[in-house]
Every structure is written in structure tokens, then in C-alpha cells.
């Protein structure tokens, strides 16, 4: 036998040995199961009822108006806190305003009819507009809805009092004026622990 044939036979023997060893490693029982897994995110869905909290005409200094509204959590996740962003536009009928009409409209968050009956916070629309979200949460919404927030499927009924403040001075510049108020309620999910 020549070198070439011996080399070929040696290679064949090595390959046969490797295949027997390799084949031997799969000579045991095995089983497997594929799991079906899903990640479905929850929803935050805050609604305010009614959509229009106040719509009054012909007001004069000293007039006040009580309004109640519901914050409703229609989502599948708990709401931890709610922020109220205030914006308004003053329509100056005569163009003679030297002051902001929003400084003369007080807003008092009186109580949460579902949790307690204590006054919560009083300010003017002008100051409320300039408040930071954290200050609003600390002073108004956390005391209003509580530290636990608004769990899924629940609601809280809040009462607010608006007043055209009579400051005892000449307020003629506001005759015929109007103020269009926009409140934006933003809900943030409650903190949860990893399970």
C-alpha cells in the first residue's frame, strides 16, 4: 500500500471515529416545550365630567360660582397623580386694561366630595397659570385625590369656587371683558413595584 492509500485509510478511520463519538453524544432522551408569552401594556384614560366647568355671563365684582366635576379613571392602570395646567385668554372689550383680568378671578379648590370636606387651596387664575406642575400636585391635586391617587375604575368628585373678586377699588376697566379659561388635566401612572 502506498503512502497515499494509507493516508486515505487513516483519514477515513479518523472521520469514522469522530462520527461515532459525535453520534454518541445525542444518544439520550430529551424533551422541549415552547412557551407562549405576551407583554400587553395597560392604559391611562382620565376623563373630566362635565367638559365645560363654567360658562357665565354678565358677572360683576363680588359674584361667585360653585362648580363640581368628576375625575374618572377609565383606564386599566392606576393614576398616581393629576396635574392641572391653566391657560386663559382675556378679551379686552375696550382696550383699556392696565391689569390682568385673571388676577381678579379667584379659584378655590374646596373639597373632594368622595374623600373629605376640607378646603384645599385658594389662589387666582393668574397665579395658578404660573404654578409649576410639582406645586400644583403638592398643593391641589394630591390633597384633592389623596396620596393613593385614582385607582382604575374609580372616580372622585371635586368642587371648585370661582369668584370675581371685589377689591373695593375701581374695576371699570373690566366692564364688557371676557376671560376664556382652559384647564388641561394630565394623569400620570401610579408607581408600581416589579413583580
Backbone as CSV, one residue per row, in Angstrom:
resi,resn,N_x,N_y,N_z,CA_x,CA_y,CA_z,C_x,C_y,C_z
1,UNK,0.828,-1.148,0.000,0.000,0.000,0.000,0.885,1.225,0.000
2,UNK,0.536,2.093,-0.822,1.387,3.281,-0.895,0.950,4.308,0.147
3,UNK,1.740,5.309,0.245,1.533,6.343,1.265,0.188,7.035,1.056
4,UNK,-0.164,7.214,-0.137,-1.405,7.908,-0.445,-2.607,7.088,0.019
5,UNK,-2.593,5.807,-0.190,-3.699,4.952,0.237,-3.757,4.849,1.755
6,UNK,-2.546,4.723,2.398,-2.524,4.666,3.858,-3.059,5.962,4.470
7,UNK,-2.660,7.037,3.888,-3.145,8.339,4.374,-4.655,8.425,4.231
8,UNK,-5.198,7.959,3.116,-6.638,7.972,2.873,-7.378,7.088,3.860
9,UNK,-6.812,5.892,4.158,-7.423,4.972,5.108,-7.384,5.559,6.524
10,UNK,-6.289,6.221,6.833,-6.165,6.850,8.160,-7.209,7.950,8.337
11,UNK,-7.384,8.754,7.328,-8.377,9.827,7.380,-9.788,9.266,7.522
12,UNK,-10.070,8.196,6.824,-11.381,7.548,6.911,-11.617,7.019,8.320
13,UNK,-10.578,6.424,8.918,-10.697,5.892,10.278,-10.960,7.019,11.275
14,UNK,-10.275,8.150,11.095,-10.454,9.301,11.994,-11.873,9.850,11.854
15,UNK,-12.341,10.001,10.632,-13.684,10.531,10.418,-14.748,9.603,10.980
16,UNK,-14.541,8.280,10.828,-15.476,7.312,11.373,-15.500,7.391,12.897
17,UNK,-14.326,7.535,13.506,-14.243,7.660,14.964,-14.946,8.925,15.454
18,UNK,-14.742,10.031,14.754,-15.375,11.293,15.146,-16.885,11.184,15.018
19,UNK,-17.356,10.537,13.960,-18.799,10.414,13.779,-19.411,9.522,14.844
20,UNK,-18.690,8.492,15.286,-19.209,7.631,16.346,-19.257,8.382,17.680
21,UNK,-18.210,9.146,17.943,-18.191,9.924,19.184,-19.282,10.992,19.147
22,UNK,-19.356,11.729,18.021,-20.371,12.778,17.882,-21.773,12.210,17.943
23,UNK,-21.984,11.077,17.305,-23.302,10.459,17.313,-23.655,9.960,18.700
24,UNK,-22.682,9.584,19.464,-22.912,9.083,20.802,-23.392,10.168,21.761
25,UNK,-23.040,11.418,21.494,-23.443,12.477,22.409,-24.933,12.766,22.304
26,UNK,-25.598,12.354,21.290,-27.032,12.566,21.141,-27.836,11.310,21.454
27,UNK,-27.216,10.357,22.082,-27.892,9.099,22.359,-28.523,9.120,23.751
28,UNK,-29.309,10.214,24.091,-30.034,10.265,25.354,-31.401,10.852,25.084
29,UNK,-32.304,10.744,26.058,-33.650,11.266,25.899,-33.658,12.785,26.073
30,UNK,-34.540,13.429,25.372,-34.707,14.871,25.559,-36.165,15.229,25.277
31,UNK,-36.534,16.402,25.763,-37.893,16.884,25.549,-37.820,18.402,25.584
32,UNK,-38.730,19.076,24.918,-38.770,20.538,24.995,-40.210,21.010,24.901
33,UNK,-40.416,22.235,25.379,-41.744,22.858,25.335,-41.539,24.331,25.028
34,UNK,-42.238,24.828,24.042,-42.194,26.241,23.681,-43.311,26.947,24.429
35,UNK,-42.970,28.039,25.140,-43.990,28.776,25.885,-44.506,29.927,25.040
36,UNK,-45.773,30.259,25.249,-46.378,31.411,24.593,-46.412,32.555,25.600
37,UNK,-45.752,33.672,25.291,-45.641,34.788,26.222,-46.157,36.060,25.569
38,UNK,-46.726,36.947,26.393,-47.292,38.187,25.879,-46.951,39.331,26.820
39,UNK,-46.629,40.462,26.254,-46.496,41.704,27.004,-47.563,42.649,26.463
40,UNK,-48.569,42.946,27.264,-49.639,43.855,26.843,-49.623,45.053,27.785
41,UNK,-49.443,46.224,27.233,-49.380,47.411,28.086,-50.781,47.838,28.503
42,UNK,-50.850,48.431,29.691,-52.106,48.949,30.197,-52.387,50.325,29.619
43,UNK,-53.486,50.908,30.049,-53.876,52.218,29.522,-54.142,53.195,30.653
44,UNK,-53.807,54.449,30.401,-54.214,55.555,31.251,-55.303,56.289,30.493
45,UNK,-56.449,56.463,31.126,-57.570,57.120,30.465,-58.316,57.953,31.497
46,UNK,-57.948,59.230,31.597,-58.590,60.141,32.535,-59.643,60.949,31.794
47,UNK,-60.816,61.037,32.367,-61.828,61.915,31.791,-62.317,62.876,32.864
48,UNK,-62.794,64.023,32.408,-63.350,65.045,33.288,-64.790,65.253,32.852
49,UNK,-65.685,65.185,33.828,-67.096,65.306,33.511,-67.718,66.349,34.435
50,UNK,-68.284,67.413,33.915,-68.545,67.739,32.510,-67.320,68.346,31.827
51,UNK,-67.393,68.447,30.503,-66.293,69.028,29.722,-66.169,70.529,29.954
52,UNK,-67.260,71.208,30.160,-67.258,72.650,30.430,-67.592,72.857,31.893
53,UNK,-66.632,73.403,32.648,-66.847,73.587,34.078,-67.615,74.861,34.397
54,UNK,-67.357,75.920,33.616,-68.040,77.177,33.908,-68.241,77.951,32.615
55,UNK,-69.436,78.522,32.490,-69.771,79.359,31.342,-70.815,80.360,31.827
56,UNK,-70.346,81.510,32.310,-71.248,82.511,32.883,-71.078,83.841,32.158
57,UNK,-72.155,84.646,32.192,-72.143,85.966,31.547,-72.642,87.006,32.537
58,UNK,-72.376,88.256,32.215,-72.864,89.384,32.997,-72.445,89.321,34.466
59,UNK,-71.207,88.901,34.718,-70.744,88.849,36.101,-70.263,90.233,36.533
60,UNK,-70.284,90.428,37.828,-69.827,91.707,38.395,-68.927,91.404,39.581
61,UNK,-68.119,92.371,40.016,-67.262,92.136,41.182,-68.089,91.644,42.363
62,UNK,-67.595,90.611,43.013,-68.271,90.008,44.156,-69.031,88.741,43.816
63,UNK,-69.343,88.513,42.530,-70.071,87.298,42.141,-69.173,86.072,42.314
64,UNK,-69.785,84.984,42.786,-69.050,83.723,42.903,-69.913,82.580,42.392
65,UNK,-69.248,81.520,41.975,-69.927,80.395,41.334,-69.293,79.097,41.803
66,UNK,-70.108,78.199,42.347,-69.655,76.863,42.731,-69.879,75.904,41.577
67,UNK,-68.868,75.105,41.299,-68.987,74.093,40.253,-68.381,72.793,40.766
68,UNK,-69.002,71.684,40.406,-68.392,70.395,40.740,-68.155,69.622,39.463
69,UNK,-67.156,68.769,39.524,-66.795,67.953,38.370,-66.196,66.648,38.861
70,UNK,-66.211,65.660,37.984,-65.657,64.352,38.321,-64.389,64.097,37.530
71,UNK,-63.391,63.580,38.229,-62.222,62.997,37.580,-62.472,61.495,37.563
72,UNK,-62.451,60.891,36.374,-62.789,59.478,36.227,-61.609,58.736,35.597
73,UNK,-61.195,57.644,36.229,-60.135,56.799,35.680,-60.781,55.649,34.924
74,UNK,-60.871,55.801,33.602,-61.444,54.767,32.734,-60.398,53.783,32.229
75,UNK,-59.143,53.962,32.620,-58.065,53.111,32.120,-57.902,51.841,32.937
76,UNK,-56.941,51.029,32.523,-56.669,49.772,33.229,-55.545,49.924,34.253
77,UNK,-54.869,51.087,34.266,-53.793,51.347,35.225,-54.242,52.370,36.253
78,UNK,-53.677,52.279,37.443,-53.965,53.266,38.484,-53.272,54.582,38.156
79,UNK,-53.954,55.685,38.450,-53.383,57.017,38.263,-52.770,57.449,39.592
80,UNK,-51.494,57.831,39.554,-50.801,58.240,40.767,-51.015,59.696,41.112
81,UNK,-50.986,60.547,40.084,-51.235,61.968,40.322,-51.790,62.603,39.056
82,UNK,-52.429,63.744,39.262,-53.034,64.500,38.166,-52.515,65.925,38.252
83,UNK,-52.132,66.469,37.122,-51.673,67.853,37.037,-52.727,68.662,36.293
84,UNK,-52.973,69.880,36.768,-53.877,70.798,36.070,-53.035,71.934,35.517
85,UNK,-53.046,72.066,34.202,-52.365,73.197,33.561,-53.418,74.244,33.233
86,UNK,-53.142,75.489,33.624,-54.085,76.578,33.434,-53.600,77.513,32.348
87,UNK,-54.487,77.838,31.439,-54.209,78.848,30.427,-55.495,79.636,30.218
88,UNK,-55.359,80.891,29.920,-56.538,81.687,29.645,-56.187,82.842,28.716
89,UNK,-57.235,83.344,28.082,-57.107,84.487,27.188,-58.131,85.523,27.624
90,UNK,-57.655,86.751,27.819,-58.550,87.845,28.186,-58.897,88.612,26.919
91,UNK,-60.183,88.808,26.701,-60.636,89.613,25.572,-61.054,90.970,26.141
92,UNK,-60.208,91.946,25.898,-60.376,93.305,26.427,-61.311,94.065,25.491
93,UNK,-62.553,94.235,25.906,-63.597,94.817,25.051,-63.279,96.251,24.629
94,UNK,-62.736,97.049,25.528,-62.487,98.468,25.214,-61.015,98.767,24.981
95,UNK,-60.152,97.803,25.216,-58.717,98.024,25.020,-58.103,98.937,26.070
96,UNK,-58.694,98.977,27.260,-58.200,99.903,28.293,-57.642,99.200,29.528
97,UNK,-57.441,97.880,29.446,-56.958,97.158,30.628,-55.517,97.510,30.960
98,UNK,-55.305,97.836,32.210,-53.943,98.048,32.716,-53.541,96.904,33.635
99,UNK,-54.501,96.035,33.945,-54.253,94.876,34.792,-54.766,93.620,34.091
100,UNK,-54.292,92.483,34.581,-54.710,91.182,34.058,-56.018,90.781,34.737
101,UNK,-57.060,90.568,33.945,-58.357,90.153,34.475,-58.212,88.877,35.315
102,UNK,-57.265,87.996,34.938,-57.036,86.740,35.661,-56.578,86.946,37.090
103,UNK,-56.017,88.131,37.398,-55.616,88.436,38.774,-56.819,88.759,39.648
104,UNK,-57.957,89.002,39.042,-59.170,89.364,39.768,-60.181,88.217,39.831
105,UNK,-59.816,87.078,39.283,-60.674,85.891,39.365,-59.995,84.901,40.308
106,UNK,-60.615,84.701,41.463,-60.053,83.717,42.399,-60.650,82.349,42.095
107,UNK,-59.870,81.343,42.406,-60.320,79.968,42.254,-59.948,79.249,43.541
108,UNK,-60.947,78.610,44.124,-60.730,77.898,45.387,-61.161,76.456,45.213
109,UNK,-60.197,75.567,45.386,-60.498,74.142,45.354,-61.000,73.795,46.748
110,UNK,-62.303,73.581,46.840,-62.927,73.485,48.155,-62.776,72.115,48.782
111,UNK,-63.131,71.083,48.053,-63.124,69.779,48.676,-63.273,68.691,47.633
112,UNK,-62.995,67.481,48.098,-63.237,66.279,47.315,-64.444,65.612,47.969
113,UNK,-65.576,65.640,47.315,-66.818,65.135,47.887,-66.726,63.652,48.250
114,UNK,-65.822,62.918,47.608,-65.719,61.481,47.855,-64.735,61.123,48.958
115,UNK,-63.860,62.063,49.374,-62.820,61.699,50.336,-62.784,62.569,51.587
116,UNK,-63.033,63.847,51.468,-63.006,64.723,52.639,-63.745,66.004,52.318
117,UNK,-63.966,66.827,53.317,-64.755,68.031,53.079,-64.030,69.292,53.546
118,UNK,-62.735,69.295,53.457,-61.951,70.454,53.868,-61.528,71.276,52.653
119,UNK,-61.482,72.603,52.799,-60.933,73.415,51.706,-59.494,72.990,51.414
120,UNK,-59.131,73.003,50.149,-57.819,72.505,49.755,-56.848,73.648,49.469
121,UNK,-57.232,74.569,48.578,-56.276,75.593,48.160,-57.020,76.738,47.493
122,UNK,-56.549,77.969,47.721,-57.157,79.144,47.105,-56.062,79.990,46.469
123,UNK,-56.327,80.468,45.253,-55.377,81.308,44.533,-56.152,82.086,43.461
124,UNK,-55.434,82.796,42.619,-56.074,83.460,41.476,-55.728,82.677,40.213
125,UNK,-56.493,82.920,39.163,-56.181,82.260,37.891,-54.790,82.648,37.407
126,UNK,-54.394,83.904,37.620,-53.071,84.360,37.176,-51.965,83.585,37.889
127,UNK,-52.094,83.415,39.202,-51.071,82.673,39.958,-51.104,81.191,39.605
128,UNK,-52.302,80.645,39.422,-52.426,79.239,39.056,-51.757,78.969,37.708
129,UNK,-51.878,79.910,36.792,-51.262,79.771,35.467,-49.740,79.694,35.569
130,UNK,-49.167,80.403,36.559,-47.702,80.444,36.709,-47.141,79.345,37.610
131,UNK,-47.995,78.549,38.233,-47.518,77.497,39.134,-46.857,76.363,38.361
132,UNK,-45.838,75.772,38.966,-45.171,74.619,38.358,-46.044,73.375,38.540
133,UNK,-45.858,72.373,37.696,-46.628,71.133,37.866,-46.443,70.505,39.248
134,UNK,-45.212,70.555,39.788,-44.979,69.982,41.115,-45.739,70.746,42.191
135,UNK,-45.786,72.072,42.082,-46.521,72.879,43.061,-48.014,72.604,42.973
136,UNK,-48.521,72.420,41.766,-49.947,72.100,41.593,-50.259,70.743,42.208
137,UNK,-49.382,69.766,41.959,-49.597,68.442,42.537,-49.563,68.509,44.061
138,UNK,-48.569,69.196,44.614,-48.399,69.261,46.071,-49.551,70.003,46.754
139,UNK,-49.967,71.117,46.186,-50.957,71.972,46.842,-52.407,71.685,46.480
140,UNK,-52.628,71.086,45.302,-54.016,70.936,44.850,-54.390,69.476,44.599
141,UNK,-53.751,68.843,43.633,-54.276,67.544,43.201,-53.969,66.401,44.165
142,UNK,-52.797,66.385,44.785,-52.542,65.307,45.754,-53.464,65.455,46.963
143,UNK,-53.617,66.671,47.539,-54.610,66.780,48.617,-56.038,66.470,48.133
144,UNK,-56.326,66.767,46.880,-57.693,66.552,46.373,-58.004,65.077,46.177
145,UNK,-57.123,64.352,45.498,-57.426,62.942,45.217,-56.739,61.997,46.187
146,UNK,-55.826,62.508,47.011,-55.174,61.686,48.015,-53.862,61.107,47.538
147,UNK,-53.082,60.639,48.509,-51.761,60.058,48.226,-51.853,58.799,47.372
148,UNK,-52.964,58.082,47.475,-53.120,56.833,46.721,-53.523,57.062,45.276
149,UNK,-53.833,58.297,44.921,-54.208,58.595,43.547,-55.621,58.165,43.220
150,UNK,-55.806,57.803,41.968,-57.128,57.430,41.459,-57.027,56.033,40.849
151,UNK,-57.406,54.999,41.611,-57.297,53.633,41.094,-58.157,53.416,39.844
152,UNK,-57.782,52.445,39.072,-58.512,52.091,37.856,-59.978,51.817,38.177
153,UNK,-60.863,52.394,37.358,-62.297,52.160,37.513,-62.971,52.995,38.580
154,UNK,-62.257,53.989,39.140,-62.863,54.818,40.182,-62.966,56.268,39.722
155,UNK,-63.654,57.076,40.519,-63.784,58.498,40.219,-63.792,59.288,41.519
156,UNK,-63.455,60.558,41.427,-63.536,61.488,42.549,-64.316,62.713,42.097
157,UNK,-65.213,63.189,42.955,-65.991,64.386,42.647,-65.387,65.558,43.406
158,UNK,-64.973,66.579,42.675,-64.327,67.755,43.246,-65.237,68.970,43.102
159,UNK,-65.081,69.913,44.026,-65.850,71.150,43.977,-64.870,72.311,43.918
160,UNK,-65.169,73.261,43.044,-64.321,74.442,42.894,-65.217,75.683,42.919
161,UNK,-64.677,76.750,43.494,-65.420,78.011,43.569,-64.640,79.081,42.810
162,UNK,-65.299,79.698,41.847,-64.735,80.816,41.099,-65.375,82.099,41.632
163,UNK,-64.583,83.167,41.744,-65.142,84.430,42.200,-64.463,85.594,41.491
164,UNK,-65.284,86.533,41.035,-64.778,87.812,40.527,-64.588,88.663,41.781
165,UNK,-63.338,88.800,42.203,-63.025,89.433,43.480,-63.337,90.927,43.433
166,UNK,-64.112,91.384,44.409,-64.384,92.811,44.583,-63.276,93.348,45.491
167,UNK,-62.343,94.101,44.899,-61.214,94.600,45.684,-61.497,95.953,46.333
168,UNK,-62.734,96.449,46.208,-63.104,97.715,46.828,-62.587,98.934,46.084
169,UNK,-61.987,98.706,44.925,-61.454,99.809,44.124,-62.180,99.870,42.785
170,UNK,-61.828,100.833,41.979,-62.414,100.999,40.649,-61.972,99.830,39.757
171,UNK,-62.913,99.042,39.301,-62.619,97.926,38.394,-63.340,98.109,37.058
172,UNK,-63.610,99.358,36.699,-64.335,99.656,35.469,-63.622,99.165,34.212
173,UNK,-62.299,99.000,34.274,-61.567,98.558,33.086,-62.013,97.170,32.616
174,UNK,-62.659,96.392,33.486,-63.068,95.036,33.119,-64.502,94.957,32.599
175,UNK,-65.209,96.098,32.520,-66.574,96.071,32.002,-66.572,95.571,30.557
176,UNK,-67.417,94.595,30.281,-67.551,94.048,28.930,-66.464,93.049,28.542
177,UNK,-65.454,92.861,29.405,-64.364,91.925,29.092,-64.820,90.481,29.306
178,UNK,-64.100,89.584,28.703,-64.346,88.160,28.956,-63.008,87.448,29.117
179,UNK,-63.063,86.325,29.785,-61.874,85.512,30.018,-62.203,84.089,29.609
180,UNK,-61.436,83.570,28.667,-61.627,82.184,28.216,-60.596,81.320,28.927
181,UNK,-61.090,80.453,29.801,-60.243,79.604,30.635,-60.119,78.219,30.028
182,UNK,-58.885,77.707,30.022,-58.651,76.333,29.571,-57.862,75.608,30.648
183,UNK,-58.431,74.540,31.152,-57.732,73.670,32.086,-57.419,72.368,31.372
184,UNK,-56.164,71.961,31.427,-55.741,70.685,30.864,-55.360,69.769,32.020
185,UNK,-56.051,68.661,32.129,-55.783,67.684,33.177,-54.887,66.596,32.587
186,UNK,-53.737,66.372,33.215,-52.802,65.343,32.759,-52.621,64.320,33.867
187,UNK,-52.831,63.055,33.530,-52.699,61.966,34.503,-51.358,61.271,34.328
188,UNK,-50.763,60.888,35.464,-49.523,60.128,35.474,-49.780,58.803,36.200
189,UNK,-49.231,57.736,35.650,-49.478,56.429,36.239,-48.881,56.327,37.640
190,UNK,-49.502,55.504,38.475,-49.004,55.264,39.823,-47.739,54.425,39.729
191,UNK,-46.843,54.654,40.678,-45.636,53.837,40.730,-46.020,52.425,41.137
192,UNK,-45.379,51.451,40.501,-45.667,50.054,40.824,-44.366,49.357,41.148
193,UNK,-44.461,48.339,41.968,-43.271,47.540,42.263,-43.169,46.413,41.246
194,UNK,-41.947,46.003,40.928,-41.749,44.883,39.987,-42.203,43.602,40.636
195,UNK,-42.957,42.836,39.883,-43.476,41.578,40.417,-42.803,40.417,39.759
